[in-house]
Every structure is written in structure tokens, then in C-alpha cells.
């Protein structure tokens, strides 16, 4: 048996406490050997929005995960450039870790609802498991999803997590207004944002 590897993809603009809670809950629940954080170069669903530069997003992610030995950082989507399609990332990870490794893509229930719209969605779900962390503001119609996915529904797992109503959008808005983000962000990330004057 190969490793069980969690994948935490995202823009991380900025990375915050809820990202870390989700990753740790998934690691524990599914006995993952590690969780790899993979900042997106260009998220395909955010092409119409200005995104903080790659260097700053990578640095914030690095600072946020530094104290957890089960978390690591990959720059594969940054180095690949272009839109960050998850299927391309999974294929690259399979080459790197071998086909014995099992991959678990960690995402929110809102993404599970839209998973059929992702790039080559069926091939993607055949290539890796999905862990959908459930949120009260984005309920899942499990019967409809099971019907849509058929046999592949067994590769999509639902994980209730402690509810933290935190989003990167909300944090960017608070920072732009000069409001406190203390306890929403890991301290090193908040310190970096202040030092670099991000989101002002």
C-alpha cells in the first residue's frame, strides 16, 4: 500500500484558520499520512478577479503550515503556470508518488455541488477521492448527487467539521477597512500581511 495523501488546493488569498482546521480534520478522519497545500497559479473559476501575487500567497501558506509536520507545500501549479486544473495536478502527483498512493482532494460542500462542472470531472473522481467538508450554508442533496455520480459516488466522502464562518473574501474586506483579523489568521500570516501592507 502506498501513502494516503490529502490535497488542499486553493488561492490562499489569504490562507486562514478555517483552511487549517479543515485540513487537520480531514487528515485525522481519513488517516492521511500527509496533507499537501498547493497554491493555485490561476484558479479557473476566478479569472475575473484580481489575485494577490504568487510570491505573497506562497509565503503566507508556508508560514501558516510551518508548525505542523504533517503539512507540506507544493509549488507544482505555480511552476506549471496557466489555469490550475485539478486533474493535471493529480496526474503530476501520481507520477511523483507512484500509482500506489491514494489521493484525497479536500474541498467544501459547495464545491462538491459543482464538481460535475470541473475540468474532466469524471476522470478526476476516478483518479482521486474527494472529501467534502459540510457547511450549513451549502446543503448537499445527497440523493441527487448519488444519482448523478452513480458508482463514483463511493469516491466522494462527506465530513462534518466544526463550523468556522471565515472566508478569504471577508478577511480581505476587513483588512481593507483597517479592521482586526486577529485570531482569524495564524499569527505569522497576520504579521506578514501587516509587514507587506497587503490588502490595504
SERO-4910 file (N, C-alpha, C, O; in steps of 0.05 Angstrom, whole numbers):
BEGIN
 pado doro    nc1    nc2    nc3   cac1   cac2   cac3    cc1    cc2    cc3    oc1    oc2    oc3
  Unk    A     17    -24      0      0      0      0     17     25      0     37     27     14
  Unk    A     10     45    -16     24     70    -17     13     89      5     -4     81     21
  Unk    A     22    113      4     14    133     23    -15    142     18    -25    141     -5
  Unk    A    -28    152     39    -54    165     36    -48    195     38    -39    204     59
  Unk    A    -53    209     17    -44    237     15    -68    256     11    -83    252     -8
  Unk    A    -70    275     28    -91    296     25    -80    318      8    -57    325      9
  Unk    A    -98    330     -8    -91    352    -25   -109    376    -18   -133    374    -19
  Unk    A    -96    398    -10   -111    422     -2   -103    443    -22    -83    457    -19
  Unk    A   -119    446    -43   -114    466    -63   -129    492    -57   -149    491    -42
  Unk    A   -120    514    -68   -135    539    -63   -119    563    -72    -95    561    -78
  Unk    A   -132    585    -72   -118    610    -79   -102    620    -54    -81    631    -57
  Unk    A   -113    614    -30   -100    622     -5    -93    652     -6    -70    660     -4
  Unk    A   -114    668     -9   -111    697    -12   -128    713      7   -147    727     -1
  Unk    A   -122    711     34   -100    697     47   -110    670     58   -134    665     60
  Unk    A    -90    652     64    -96    628     79   -105    635    107    -94    654    119
  Unk    A   -124    620    119   -134    628    145   -139    603    162   -135    580    154
  Unk    A   -149    608    187   -152    587    206   -170    565    196   -165    541    202
  Unk    A   -192    572    182   -211    551    173   -198    532    154   -203    508    155
  Unk    A   -180    542    136   -165    524    118   -150    502    134   -150    479    128
  Unk    A   -137    511    156   -120    494    172   -137    474    188   -130    450    190
  Unk    A   -160    483    198   -178    465    213   -189    443    194   -189    420    201
  Unk    A   -197    451    170   -207    432    150   -186    411    144   -192    387    143
  Unk    A   -162    420    139   -140    401    131   -134    382    154   -130    358    149
  Unk    A   -134    392    179   -127    375    201   -150    355    207   -145    332    214
  Unk    A   -175    364    205   -198    346    210   -198    324    189   -203    301    196
  Unk    A   -193    331    164   -192    310    142   -169    291    147   -172    267    143
  Unk    A   -146    302    155   -122    284    160   -129    264    181   -122    240    179
  Unk    A   -142    273    203   -148    255    225   -170    235    217   -167    211    222
  Unk    A   -191    245    204   -214    228    199   -207    206    178   -217    183    180
  Unk    A   -190    212    159   -184    193    138   -156    181    140   -145    169    121
  Unk    A   -143    185    164   -117    174    169    -97    179    146    -84    161    136
  Unk    A    -96    205    139    -78    213    118    -49    215    129    -45    225    151
  Unk    A    -30    206    113     -2    208    121      8    236    120     26    244    135
  Unk    A     -3    252    102      5    280     99    -17    295     84    -33    283     71
  Unk    A    -16    321     87    -33    339     71    -15    359     56      0    373     69
  Unk    A    -18    359     30     -1    377     14    -18    402      6    -40    399     -6
  Unk    A     -8    425     13    -22    450      6    -10    459    -21     14    461    -24
  Unk    A    -28    464    -40    -19    471    -67    -32    497    -76    -55    497    -85
  Unk    A    -18    520    -72    -30    545    -81    -34    545   -112    -17    536   -127
  Unk    A    -57    555   -120    -63    557   -149    -48    580   -162    -44    601   -150
  Unk    A    -40    575   -187    -28    597   -202    -50    616   -212    -51    639   -206
  Unk    A    -68    605   -228    -92    619   -237   -116    601   -233   -120    582   -248
  Unk    A   -132    606   -212   -156    589   -208   -175    593   -232   -183    616   -237
  Unk    A   -184    571   -245   -201    574   -269   -227    588   -263   -239    601   -281
  Unk    A   -237    587   -238   -263    599   -231   -260    628   -220   -279    640   -212
  Unk    A   -235    638   -221   -230    665   -211   -215    682   -231   -200    700   -224
  Unk    A   -220    676   -257   -205    691   -278   -213    720   -279   -198    737   -290
  Unk    A   -237    727   -268   -246    755   -270   -239    771   -245   -248    794   -243
  Unk    A   -223    760   -227   -216    775   -202   -186    779   -200   -170    762   -207
  Unk    A   -179    802   -190   -150    808   -185   -141    791   -161   -154    791   -140
  Unk    A   -119    778   -164   -109    760   -143    -82    770   -134    -66    780   -150
  Unk    A    -77    768   -108    -51    776    -97    -29    760   -110    -33    737   -118
  Unk    A     -5    772   -113     17    759   -127     24    732   -116     20    726    -92
  Unk    A     35    716   -133     43    688   -126     62    687   -103     58    671    -84
  Unk    A     82    704   -103    102    702    -82     89    706    -54     95    691    -35
  Unk    A     72    726    -51     60    731    -25     41    709    -17     41    701      7
  Unk    A     26    698    -35      7    676    -28     23    651    -20     15    637     -1
  Unk    A     45    645    -34     62    623    -26     74    627      1     74    609     18
  Unk    A     84    651      6     97    657     32     77    654     55     84    644     76
  Unk    A     53    665     51     33    662     72     26    633     78     23    625    101
  Unk    A     24    617     57     18    589     60     40    575     76     36    559     94
  Unk    A     65    581     68     88    569     81     89    576    111     94    559    127
  Unk    A     83    601    117     83    610    146     60    596    161     64    588    184
  Unk    A     37    593    148     14    581    162     17    552    169      7    544    190
  Unk    A     31    537    153     33    508    158     59    499    171     64    476    176
  Unk    A     77    518    176    104    512    185    105    495    211    124    479    215
  Unk    A     85    498    229     87    484    254     73    457    255     71    445    276
  Unk    A     64    448    231     50    421    231     67    403    213     68    406    189
  Unk    A     80    383    225     98    365    209     83    348    188     95    338    170
  Unk    A     56    346    191     41    331    171     32    347    147     22    337    128
  Unk    A     38    373    148     31    391    126     56    398    110     77    402    122
  Unk    A     53    399     84     75    407     67     64    425     44     40    427     40
  Unk    A     83    438     30     76    457      9     87    447    -17    109    438    -19
  Unk    A     70    449    -38     79    442    -65     74    466    -83     53    479    -82
  Unk    A     94    472   -100     92    495   -119     86    485   -147     90    500   -166
  Unk    A     76    461   -150     73    450   -177     54    466   -195     59    469   -218
  Unk    A     32    477   -183     14    492   -200     26    519   -207     22    530   -229
  Unk    A     42    530   -189     56    556   -194     76    551   -216     78    567   -235
  Unk    A     91    530   -214    112    524   -234    101    517   -261    112    523   -282
  Unk    A     77    504   -261     65    496   -286     53    520   -301     52    521   -325
  Unk    A     44    540   -285     31    564   -295      6    557   -310     -2    534   -311
  Unk    A     -7    577   -322    -32    572   -335    -54    566   -315    -49    566   -291
  Unk    A    -79    561   -324   -101    554   -305    -94    529   -289    -83    510   -300
  Unk    A   -102    529   -264    -95    507   -246   -117    486   -246   -134    485   -228
  Unk    A   -116    468   -265   -136    447   -267   -128    424   -249   -106    414   -250
  Unk    A   -147    415   -232   -141    395   -212   -132    368   -224   -115    354   -213
  Unk    A   -143    361   -247   -136    335   -260   -106    335   -267    -93    315   -264
  Unk    A    -96    357   -277    -68    359   -284    -50    356   -259    -29    343   -260
  Unk    A    -60    367   -238    -45    366   -212    -44    337   -202    -23    327   -194
  Unk    A    -67    323   -203    -68    295   -194    -50    278   -211    -35    261   -200
  Unk    A    -50    281   -237    -33    265   -254     -3    270   -248     13    251   -248
  Unk    A      4    295   -242     31    301   -234     39    288   -208     61    278   -204
  Unk    A     20    289   -189     25    276   -163     27    246   -165     44    233   -152
  Unk    A     12    234   -183     14    205   -187     42    198   -198     53    177   -191
  Unk    A     52    215   -216     79    210   -226    100    212   -204    119    197   -203
  Unk    A     95    232   -186    115    237   -165    114    216   -143    135    207   -134
  Unk    A     90    208   -135     87    190   -112     82    161   -120     82    143   -103
  Unk    A     77    156   -145     70    129   -155     41    123   -153     26    135   -138
  Unk    A     32    104   -169      4     98   -171     -7     82   -147    -31     77   -145
  Unk    A     11     74   -129      3     60   -105     -9     81    -85    -25     73    -68
  Unk    A     -1    106    -87    -11    126    -69    -40    132    -74    -50    131    -97
  Unk    A    -55    137    -52    -83    144    -54    -86    174    -48    -75    183    -27
  Unk    A   -100    188    -65   -102    217    -62   -130    225    -54   -150    214    -64
  Unk    A   -132    243    -35   -157    253    -24   -158    283    -27   -144    298    -13
  Unk    A   -175    293    -46   -177    321    -51   -196    333    -31   -220    325    -30
  Unk    A   -187    352    -15   -203    363      7   -215    389     -3   -201    407    -12
  Unk    A   -242    391     -1   -255    416    -10   -281    420      5   -288    403     23
  Unk    A   -296    441      0   -320    447     14   -344    434      0   -343    427    -23
  Unk    A   -366    433     15   -391    421      3   -401    437    -20   -414    426    -38
  Unk    A   -396    464    -20   -404    480    -43   -390    470    -69   -402    470    -90
  Unk    A   -365    462    -66   -350    452    -90   -360    424    -98   -361    418   -122
  Unk    A   -369    408    -78   -380    382    -85   -405    385   -102   -410    370   -121
  Unk    A   -422    405    -95   -446    410   -110   -439    417   -140   -455    411   -158
  Unk    A   -416    429   -144   -408    439   -171   -388    421   -184   -377    427   -206
  Unk    A   -381    398   -171   -359    382   -180   -362    372   -209   -343    369   -224
  Unk    A   -387    368   -217   -392    358   -245   -384    378   -266   -381    371   -289
  Unk    A   -381    404   -258   -373    425   -277   -342    427   -279   -333    442   -296
  Unk    A   -327    413   -263   -298    416   -263   -287    403   -289   -300    387   -302
  Unk    A   -263    411   -295   -249    401   -319   -246    371   -318   -233    360   -299
  Unk    A   -257    356   -338   -257    327   -339   -264    315   -312   -249    299   -301
  Unk    A   -288    322   -302   -296    315   -275   -296    285   -270   -286    276   -249
  Unk    A   -307    269   -288   -309    240   -283   -281    228   -282   -276    211   -264
  Unk    A   -263    236   -299   -236    225   -299   -222    233   -273   -206    218   -261
  Unk    A   -228    258   -263   -216    267   -239   -224    251   -215   -208    243   -198
  Unk    A   -250    245   -213   -261    229   -190   -251    200   -191   -248    188   -170
  Unk    A   -246    190   -215   -234    163   -217   -205    163   -208   -195    143   -198
  Unk    A   -192    186   -211   -164    188   -204   -159    194   -174   -137    187   -164
  Unk    A   -178    206   -161   -174    212   -132   -201    213   -118   -221    218   -130
  Unk    A   -199    208    -92   -223    211    -75   -228    241    -70   -210    257    -73
  Unk    A   -252    247    -62   -258    274    -53   -269    274    -25   -286    257    -18
  Unk    A   -260    292     -9   -271    296     18   -285    322     18   -273    343     15
  Unk    A   -311    321     20   -327    346     21   -334    353     49   -349    339     63
  Unk    A   -323    376     58   -328    385     86   -355    400     86   -358    419     71
  Unk    A   -373    390    102   -401    400    101   -404    427    116   -392    431    137
  Unk    A   -421    444    104   -426    471    115   -456    476    114   -469    468     95
  Unk    A   -467    488    135   -496    493    137   -506    512    115   -529    510    107
  Unk    A   -489    530    105   -498    549     85   -497    537     57   -504    551     38
  Unk    A   -487    512     54   -486    500     28   -494    471     30   -478    452     28
  Unk    A   -521    466     35   -530    439     39   -527    421     14   -527    431     -8
  Unk    A   -523    396     19   -519    376     -3   -545    360     -6   -556    350     13
  Unk    A   -553    356    -31   -575    338    -37   -561    311    -44   -555    306    -67
  Unk    A   -557    295    -23   -541    271    -26   -554    251    -46   -541    238    -61
  Unk    A   -581    250    -46   -595    231    -64   -590    240    -93   -585    223   -110
  Unk    A   -592    266    -99   -588    276   -126   -559    272   -134   -553    264   -157
  Unk    A   -540    277   -116   -512    273   -122   -505    243   -127   -490    237   -145
  Unk    A   -517    226   -111   -512    197   -115   -522    188   -142   -510    172   -155
  Unk    A   -545    199   -150   -557    192   -176   -539    202   -199   -534    188   -218
  Unk    A   -529    227   -195   -512    239   -216   -486    224   -220   -477    220   -242
  Unk    A   -474    216   -197   -447    204   -198   -447    174   -201   -427    162   -209
  Unk    A   -470    161   -195   -471    132   -198   -450    118   -181   -447    123   -157
  Unk    A   -435     99   -193   -415     84   -179   -393    101   -167   -381     94   -147
  Unk    A   -389    124   -179   -367    142   -169   -374    156   -143   -357    167   -130
  Unk    A   -400    155   -136   -408    169   -111   -393    157    -87   -388    171    -67
  Unk    A   -384    132    -89   -370    119    -67   -342    132    -63   -329    127    -43
  Unk    A   -333    147    -82   -307    160    -80   -309    189    -70   -289    203    -67
  Unk    A   -333    197    -64   -338    224    -53   -348    221    -24   -369    209    -19
  Unk    A   -332    231     -5   -338    226     23   -345    253     36   -334    274     30
  Unk    A   -365    252     54   -374    276     67   -364    277     96   -366    257    110
  Unk    A   -353    299    104   -340    302    130   -351    327    144   -344    349    137
  Unk    A   -368    323    165   -377    346    181   -353    357    196   -338    342    208
  Unk    A   -351    383    196   -329    395    211   -339    418    229   -361    428    224
  Unk    A   -324    426    249   -332    449    265   -336    473    246   -320    478    229
  Unk    A   -358    487    251   -365    509    233   -350    535    240   -354    546    261
  Unk    A   -334    544    221   -319    569    224   -327    586    200   -318    581    177
  Unk    A   -343    606    205   -353    623    183   -332    644    175   -336    668    180
  Unk    A   -310    634    163   -288    652    156   -283    647    126   -282    625    117
  Unk    A   -279    669    112   -271    666     84   -249    686     77   -246    707     91
  Unk    A   -234    680     57   -213    698     48   -225    725     39   -213    746     44
  Unk    A   -248    724     26   -261    748     17   -268    767     41   -262    791     40
  Unk    A   -279    755     62   -286    770     86   -261    782     98   -262    805    107
  Unk    A   -239    767     99   -215    777    111   -202    800     95   -192    819    106
  Unk    A   -203    797     68   -193    819     51   -209    845     56   -198    866     57
  Unk    A   -235    842     60   -252    865     64   -246    878     91   -244    902     93
  Unk    A   -242    861    112   -235    872    138   -208    886    138   -205    908    149
  Unk    A   -189    874    124   -162    886    123   -163    913    107   -149    932    115
  Unk    A   -179    914     86   -181    938     70   -193    961     87   -187    985     82
  Unk    A   -211    954    106   -223    974    123   -207    980    149   -215    996    166
  Unk    A   -184    966    152   -168    970    175   -179    956    200   -171    963    223
  Unk    A   -197    937    197   -208    922    219   -190    899    228   -173    890    213
  Unk    A   -193    891    253   -176    870    264   -182    843    251   -205    836    246
  Unk    A   -161    828    245   -164    800    236   -151    781    256   -145    758    249
  Unk    A   -146    791    279   -133    774    300   -150    750    306   -175    752    308
  Unk    A   -137    727    308   -149    701    313   -163    689    288   -170    665    289
  Unk    A   -167    704    267   -177    693    242   -154    681    226   -159    662    210
  Unk    A   -131    691    230   -107    683    215    -86    672    234    -84    681    257
  Unk    A    -69    653    225    -46    646    242    -29    671    246    -26    688    228
  Unk    A    -18    674    270     -3    699    276     19    706    255     21    729    247
  Unk    A     35    686    246     56    693    227     45    704    201     57    721    188
  Unk    A     21    695    193      8    705    168     -1    733    173      3    750    155
  Unk    A    -14    738    195    -23    766    201      1    785    202     -1    807    192
  Unk    A     23    776    214     46    793    216     58    799    189     66    821    183
  Unk    A     58    779    171     68    782    144     51    802    129     61    819    115
  Unk    A     25    799    131      6    817    117     11    846    126     12    864    109
  Unk    A     14    850    152     19    877    163     46    888    153     48    911    145
  Unk    A     66    871    153     93    880    145     94    888    116    107    907    108
  Unk    A     79    872     99     80    877     70     58    897     61     58    905     37
  Unk    A     40    904     79     19    923     72     -1    911     52    -11    926     35
  Unk    A     -6    885     54    -25    872     35    -54    879     42    -61    884     65
  Unk    A    -70    880     21    -99    884     23   -108    911     33   -131    914     40
  Unk    A    -90    930     34    -98    957     44   -110    973     22   -118    996     26
***
